Amino acid sequence: MAKSKQDELIDELINAMNGMRGKVVIPQVGELPPQMDCFYGTIMNQYCTTDLIRHYADAIGDWRNPLWRNDEYARNTRWGGIIAPPTFLDAIIQPYAAMMPTDAEFMDVIGRYGLVQGLPNGSQRWLLKPVRPGDRFHAVSVFMGLKEVESKHPAPVRHFDDVMRRVIFNQRDEIVSVHDRYVDFFVNYDLEKLGPYYGTRKRRKLTDEERDSITDGYDKIKIRGADTLFWEDVNVDDEIWPLTLGPLSVQDIFAAYGGIIQAHALAFDAQWERIRRCFWFSWLDPEVNAWTCGGACHAADHKGHAPLASGGPAVSLYFQNEGLLGRMITNWMGDDATLKMLNVRMPIIPIMGDVLCQKGKVTKKYVDSGEHLVDMDVWCENLDGDHLMVGNATVRLQTHAPDYLNIISSLGRYNGP
């Protein structure tokens, strides 16, 4: 079927943006205003500190795990000291990232192609080195292009994946993580008509039994810690220890802003500078007749209802949800294991009042290049069974089998018979 003129114009836009595929952007430290060609690409914190690790852990509620915060405990682990949770780098480099047109181009896009909307939607991260207090970071971002995917919304909506890759280095120029950030890029898209994806979902009222079950369950959260989980003891279809948290509140969102995404925490004239730079990301509060930034508006209403910018209930921050899945996995795998890869997407955005049930299941166990690995499906669902975040992960475990390389190296130099 022949394409409409509108679709031809949209193809023109996407082709123009994909002409920038491979473009390298070097994220700056504390950049204000943000670079529009790598929206929110700034490095928020150059240095990892014990304080920053603790604040990040608190922002995902992970205060029980002593590996993140207890010096004496951590010294007696295989790491020899405190390390950061595997999703911690979201507190180093701004989690939001997408290749954006300039202001003038963007306004032209709105006029020619209909409403354009970008919504962050998960990531895939490969974790190559542990993060320790004292590490100093820099990064390189590479635009990977836009790829059209099937839309859940009827025509004329068109849906694209906007992917920004960030390669994060430590002070020794070692690659610590390779991190692909996904943004849903929609054209001909009305934010207020997204149905269960965003705008029209209603908050769920818990029964007394549901409420008490959640709070009672907090005292029963299991953390494996120093009790090593061996690869030989894991089976396909094993359940990852579930983690139930919530219901999601505005306080939880503010914790995420304060402990993870400090680049959103701008005030007064600093906030205005960002609004002026990216005016389309702001909204006019009709009650006080003043501009405010759309980034913070989702959590602005203590009643759990977002202002006009979102057209629906206040919502969760996807990178906090990624941290919750990482928390579930580290609780299950223990101190001696390593989370190598986490890949997640958010098909439905959690709203205030959602209970966040983190779950997972082992799907494969294998040996690759001498590493003993397990793959797992992971997801977050609410009490209605809606899958709010879905993905998969790979964990490296210790093995009962002899580590011949370490045994040989421990023998010292061979001097002959």
Summary of the structure (lengths in Angstrom):
residues: 417
radius of gyration: 22.6
end to end distance: 80.1
largest distance: 88.2
contacts: 1338
relative contact order: 0.14
helix: 29%
strand: 29%
